[in-house]
Amino acid sequence: MLGAGIVGVCAALHLQQRGRDVVLIDKHDLAGEETSYGNAGLIECASVFPYMFPRDIKHILHYALNRSTDVHYHLSGLPEFLPWLARYFLASSPERALRSAMAALPLIQRSLLEHEALIAEADVPDLLRRTGWIKLFRAEASMEKNIAELAFARRFGVAADILDGAAIAAREPHLSGEFAGAIHWPAPGFIPDPGALVKAYAALFVRKGGRFLVGDARSLQQDGAGWRIVAADSAIVAREVVVALGPWSDLVFRPLGYKIPLGVKRGYHLHLAARCNAVLNHPVLDADRGYLLAPMNRGIRLTTGAEFARRDAPPTPVQLERALPQARALFPLGDAVDAKPWMGARPCLPDMLPVIGQAPRHPGLWFDFGHQHHGLTLGPATGRLLAEAMTGEQPFADLRPFTVERFG
């Protein structure tokens, strides 16, 4: 198993449960040190529809000006990511977006159940809170649009409460501002330390006899009927290998000749202390201003939207700089807890579905990456789906929408 983020660790656990001898390999000596470390902490079992490219010209022009808080892009990186954005736009048509949503729905519906089982086995109940999350709206038009979308989502079993000003104040008495309303999704789980959760799952994997080694995925080579990789200063040879490297998965699949349109959406977060004993009870998305506050164990985590840039370009946390004054006006935030902002990269395919399944031209090579904004949410569910496919079980969901062959 290449990659010890939430996706790789969960896949390793599910394979281990089915009797496989699994070696987990990562460039870090701890699990969950990259993309899995920085997110809103939501197990989004109510998020039926993926994050698709906006279709209305008003939003597109707004983002093109590059002044918003929720989206930022590097002009120098346009030649690299513009073709990917074009594919993302085409995949975001209403028909294709609905197709993606229906393909992912069985995974979304199992997401919290699979996490609950692993959290119980890892004995870390304190890392799951059943608060749901709140989406605030400043503008009446935004509120009305989201209420209409909620009416459609309810057809798929999504539950939510529509809040007026008094109901917002009752749930979050320390918020300040003028709001058109809010929606509270009570079902999603909240993880107050996502990095710690991945480490707890990795520790469970090791307790059950799994091996966790430091190695370089770029050393992967075919070795007869199997695969060989250098890890912990020795060679590991296996019949099968799973690429679960998130935004770095191209380091393996491209040299092997696969042209998978993997893009990245970078993101940032910063932890801050709360002032005057103020308490934030739920993760809160300030939807019209494009940032989220989450009550993490380390402090209030301020997270940004998407930055389109080369994966390894230097950090440019301008979205945090834009969001911070607005966040301070919303909630009484004190000094930063972190010495500097954290930056990560979300691995995304244009249709906002992961790649899961066997590589068509290389026996024993499997893929499990591209979980976009829902890596934490989907990690255990896709780990189960992959393990079922690898061990010959009947998969609980249709694997066809996630295969690499969909890209030709």
C-alpha positions in Angstrom: 0.0 0.0 0.0 1.6 3.2 -1.2 0.4 6.2 0.9 -0.5 6.6 4.5 -3.1 9.2 4.3 -6.7 8.5 5.3 -7.4 6.7 2.0 -4.3 4.4 2.1 -4.6 3.6 5.8 -8.3 2.7 5.5 -7.7 0.5 2.4 -4.8 -1.2 4.3 -7.2 -2.0 7.2 -9.9 -3.4 5.0 -7.4 -5.6 3.2 -6.0 -6.7 6.5 -9.5 -7.6 7.7 -9.8 -9.9 4.7 -6.7 -11.8 5.5 -4.1 -10.0 3.4 -0.6 -9.4 4.7 -0.3 -5.6 4.1 2.8 -3.4 4.1 2.0 0.4 4.4 4.6 2.6 2.8 4.9 6.4 3.1 7.5 9.0 2.7 6.8 10.2 6.3 7.4 8.1 9.4 3.9 9.0 10.7 0.5 8.6 9.0 -1.7 11.5 8.0 1.0 14.1 7.6 -0.1 15.6 4.2 -3.5 16.2 2.7 -5.3 14.3 5.5 -4.0 16.6 8.1 -5.7 19.7 6.9 -9.5 19.8 6.2 -12.7 20.8 7.8 -13.0 17.6 9.8 -16.4 16.6 8.3 -17.6 13.1 7.6 -20.0 14.5 5.0 -22.7 11.8 4.9 -25.2 14.5 3.9 -23.2 15.8 0.9 -25.0 14.1 -1.9 -23.7 16.4 -4.7 -19.9 16.9 -5.4 -18.2 20.3 -5.7 -18.7 21.1 -9.4 -17.5 24.0 -11.5 -20.0 26.9 -11.5 -22.1 27.2 -14.7 -23.3 30.8 -14.4 -21.3 33.6 -16.0 -21.6 35.8 -12.9 -19.7 33.4 -10.7 -17.1 32.6 -13.4 -16.4 36.3 -14.0 -16.2 36.8 -10.2 -13.6 34.1 -9.9 -11.7 35.3 -13.0 -11.0 38.6 -11.3 -9.0 36.6 -8.7 -10.1 38.6 -5.7 -12.4 36.2 -3.9 -11.8 34.4 -0.7 -13.1 31.0 -1.8 -11.2 30.7 -5.1 -7.7 31.9 -6.0 -5.4 31.0 -8.9 -1.8 31.5 -10.0 -1.6 33.2 -13.3 1.8 31.5 -13.9 0.2 28.1 -13.5 -2.6 28.6 -16.1 -0.9 26.7 -18.9 -0.7 23.7 -16.7 -4.2 23.7 -15.1 -6.3 25.4 -17.6 -6.9 22.2 -19.7 -7.9 20.4 -16.5 -10.3 23.3 -15.7 -11.9 22.9 -19.1 -12.5 19.2 -18.5 -13.9 20.1 -15.0 -16.3 22.6 -16.6 -17.5 20.1 -19.1 -18.0 17.4 -16.5 -20.0 19.9 -14.4 -23.0 20.0 -16.7 -26.2 19.3 -14.8 -26.6 15.8 -16.5 -23.0 14.7 -15.9 -22.9 16.2 -12.3 -26.0 14.2 -11.4 -24.4 11.1 -12.9 -21.3 11.7 -10.6 -23.5 12.3 -7.6 -25.5 9.0 -8.1 -22.3 7.1 -8.6 -20.8 8.4 -5.3 -24.1 8.1 -3.4 -23.6 4.6 -2.1 -20.1 5.6 -0.8 -21.5 8.8 0.8 -24.3 6.8 2.5 -21.8 4.3 4.0 -19.2 6.9 5.0 -20.2 7.5 8.6 -21.0 3.8 9.3 -17.6 2.8 8.1 -15.9 5.4 10.2 -17.9 4.5 13.3 -16.7 0.9 13.0 -13.1 1.8 12.7 -13.3 4.4 15.5 -14.8 1.8 17.8 -12.1 -0.7 16.9 -9.3 1.9 17.3 -10.9 2.9 20.7 -10.9 6.7 20.0 -14.5 7.7 20.6 -13.4 11.2 21.6 -12.4 11.8 17.9 -16.0 11.7 16.7 -18.5 14.4 17.6 -22.1 14.2 16.4 -22.8 17.9 15.9 -23.2 18.2 12.2 -22.4 21.5 10.6 -23.9 24.9 9.8 -24.0 26.8 6.5 -24.6 30.5 7.0 -26.0 32.8 4.3 -25.7 36.6 4.1 -27.8 37.1 1.0 -31.5 36.1 0.6 -30.7 34.9 -3.0 -28.1 32.5 -1.6 -30.5 31.2 1.1 -33.3 30.6 -1.4 -31.0 28.8 -3.9 -29.7 26.5 -1.1 -33.2 25.8 0.2 -34.2 24.7 -3.3 -31.1 22.4 -3.5 -32.0 21.0 -0.1 -35.5 20.1 -1.3 -33.9 18.0 -4.1 -31.3 16.4 -1.7 -34.1 15.3 0.6 -35.2 12.9 -2.0 -32.0 10.9 -1.2 -32.6 10.9 2.5 -30.7 14.1 3.5 -32.0 15.7 6.7 -31.5 19.4 7.5 -32.9 22.2 9.6 -33.6 25.6 8.1 -32.6 28.3 10.6 -33.7 31.9 11.1 -31.7 34.5 13.1 -33.1 33.3 16.4 -32.3 29.6 15.7 -28.8 30.6 14.6 -28.2 32.4 17.8 -29.5 29.5 19.9 -27.1 27.1 18.3 -24.1 29.5 18.0 -24.6 32.4 20.6 -21.1 33.8 19.9 -21.6 34.5 16.2 -22.1 38.1 15.1 -23.5 39.5 11.9 -26.5 40.0 9.7 -27.7 36.7 8.2 -30.4 35.8 5.8 -30.6 32.4 7.4 -28.7 29.2 7.7 -29.0 25.4 7.2 -27.9 22.9 9.8 -27.0 19.4 8.6 -27.2 17.3 11.9 -26.1 14.0 10.5 -22.5 14.5 9.4 -19.8 13.5 11.9 -17.1 16.0 13.0 -13.5 15.0 13.6 -11.8 17.6 15.9 -8.3 16.3 14.9 -8.2 14.7 11.5 -4.5 14.0 11.6 -4.8 12.2 14.9 -7.6 10.1 13.5 -5.5 8.9 10.7 -2.7 8.1 13.2 -5.1 6.2 15.4 -6.2 4.1 12.4 -2.5 3.5 11.4 -1.8 2.4 15.0 -4.7 0.0 14.8 -3.3 -1.4 11.6 0.1 -2.0 13.3 -1.4 -3.6 16.4 -3.2 -6.1 14.1 0.1 -7.1 12.6 0.6 -4.7 9.7 3.9 -3.2 8.9 4.4 0.6 8.4 7.7 1.5 6.6 9.2 4.7 5.2 10.0 4.5 1.5 9.9 6.3 -1.8 7.0 5.3 -4.1 9.1 6.4 -7.1 11.3 3.3 -6.6 8.4 1.0 -7.6 9.2 -1.5 -10.3 7.7 -4.6 -11.8 9.5 -7.7 -10.6 8.5 -10.8 -12.5 4.8 -11.4 -11.7 4.9 -8.9 -8.8 6.2 -5.5 -7.7 9.3 -4.4 -5.9 9.9 -1.2 -3.9 12.6 0.1 -1.7 11.5 0.8 1.9 13.3 0.9 5.2 16.6 0.4 3.3 15.5 -3.0 2.0 13.5 -4.3 -0.9 9.8 -5.2 -0.5 8.4 -7.6 -3.1 4.6 -8.1 -3.3 2.1 -9.7 -5.7 -0.1 -6.6 -5.7 0.4 -2.9 -5.0 -2.1 -0.1 -4.4 -1.4 3.5 -5.3 -3.1 5.7 -2.7 -0.8 8.7 -2.9 -3.4 11.4 -3.3 -2.0 14.3 -5.3 1.3 12.5 -5.7 -0.2 9.5 -7.4 1.1 10.7 -10.8 4.6 10.0 -9.6 3.7 6.3 -10.1 1.1 6.1 -12.8 2.7 8.5 -15.4 6.0 6.6 -15.7 3.8 3.5 -16.3 2.1 5.2 -19.3 -1.3 6.1 -17.7 -2.8 9.5 -18.8 -5.1 10.1 -15.9 -6.3 13.8 -15.7 -5.3 14.2 -12.0 -5.5 17.9 -10.9 -5.1 19.5 -7.5 -7.0 22.1 -5.5 -4.7 23.5 -2.9 -6.0 24.7 0.4 -4.8 26.4 3.6 -5.7 26.5 7.3 -4.7 28.4 10.4 -5.6 27.7 14.0 -6.5 30.6 16.3 -7.5 30.9 19.9 -11.0 31.9 20.9 -11.3 35.2 22.9 -13.3 35.8 26.1 -14.1 32.1 26.6 -16.2 32.1 23.4 -17.3 28.7 22.2 -18.0 27.5 18.7 -20.3 24.4 18.8 -20.3 23.4 15.2 -18.2 23.8 12.1 -19.6 26.9 10.4 -19.3 27.8 6.7 -19.7 31.5 5.9 -21.0 30.5 2.5 -21.2 33.9 0.8 -17.7 34.9 2.0 -16.0 31.6 1.2 -14.3 30.4 4.5 -15.1 27.9 7.3 -14.4 27.9 11.0 -14.2 24.6 12.8 -13.7 24.0 16.6 -10.6 21.7 16.5 -8.7 20.4 19.5 -5.8 22.7 18.6 -8.0 25.8 18.3 -10.5 27.3 15.9 -9.4 26.2 12.5 -9.9 28.8 9.7 -10.0 27.0 6.4 -10.1 28.4 2.8 -11.6 27.2 -0.4 -9.6 26.2 -3.5 -6.4 27.5 -4.9 -5.5 26.5 -8.5 -1.7 26.4 -8.8 1.1 23.9 -9.5 1.1 21.3 -6.7 4.6 22.1 -5.6 4.6 25.9 -6.1 5.4 28.0 -3.0 2.5 28.8 -0.7 0.5 31.9 -1.3 -2.0 32.1 1.6 -3.8 35.2 0.3 -7.2 33.6 0.9 -6.4 33.3 4.6 -5.4 37.0 4.6 -8.7 37.9 3.0 -10.8 35.7 5.2 -9.2 36.6 8.6 -10.8 40.0 9.1 -14.2 38.6 8.1 -13.8 35.6 10.4 -12.9 37.9 13.3 -16.0 39.9 12.7 -18.1 36.7 12.7 -16.5 35.0 15.8 -14.2 36.4 18.6 -10.9 35.1 17.4 -7.6 35.8 19.3 -4.0 35.1 18.3 -2.8 32.5 15.9 -1.8 29.2 17.5 0.2 28.1 14.5 3.6 29.7 13.6 2.6 29.8 9.9 -0.4 28.7 7.8 -0.6 25.1 6.7 -1.0 24.2 3.0 -2.2 21.0 1.4 -3.4 19.7 -1.9 -6.6 17.9 -2.7 -6.4 15.3 -5.5 -9.2 15.8 -8.0 -10.4 14.3 -11.2 -12.6 16.4 -13.5 -15.8 14.4 -12.7 -15.1 14.7 -9.0 -15.0 10.9 -8.6 -12.0 9.0 -7.4 -10.1 6.4 -9.4 -10.7 3.0 -7.8 -9.8 -0.4 -9.3 -7.3 -2.4 -11.2 -4.9 -0.8 -13.7 -5.8 -2.2 -17.1 -2.3 -2.9 -18.5 -0.4 -3.9 -15.3 -1.5 -7.1 -13.4 -1.4 -6.5 -9.7 -1.5 -2.7 -9.9 -4.5 -1.1 -8.2 -5.5 2.6 -7.9 -7.3 4.3 -5.0 -6.9 8.1 -5.3 -8.6 11.3 -6.4 -11.1 11.8 -3.5 -11.2 15.6 -4.1 -12.8 17.4 -1.1 -14.0 14.1 0.5 -10.9 12.1 1.3 -11.7 12.1 5.0 -15.4 11.3 4.3 -14.8 8.5 1.8 -11.6 6.9 2.9 -13.1 4.0 4.8 -15.9 3.4 2.3 -13.6 3.4 -0.7 -11.1 1.2 1.3 -13.8 -1.3 1.7 -14.9 -1.1 -2.0 -11.3 -1.6 -3.1 -10.6 -4.5 -0.7 -13.8 -6.3 -1.8 -12.7 -6.0 -5.5 -9.2 -7.2 -4.7 -10.3 -10.2 -2.7 -13.1 -11.3 -5.1 -16.0 -10.3 -2.9 -19.2 -8.8 -4.3 -18.5 -5.0 -4.1 -21.2 -3.1 -2.1 -21.3 -0.5 -4.9 -20.9 -0.4 -8.6 -17.1 -0.1 -9.4 -17.6 0.9 -13.0 -17.9 4.7 -12.6 -14.6 4.8 -10.7 -12.4 2.8 -13.1 -9.5 4.4 -14.9 -10.9 3.3 -18.3 -13.5 6.1 -18.1 -10.7 8.4 -19.3 -10.0 6.4 -22.4 
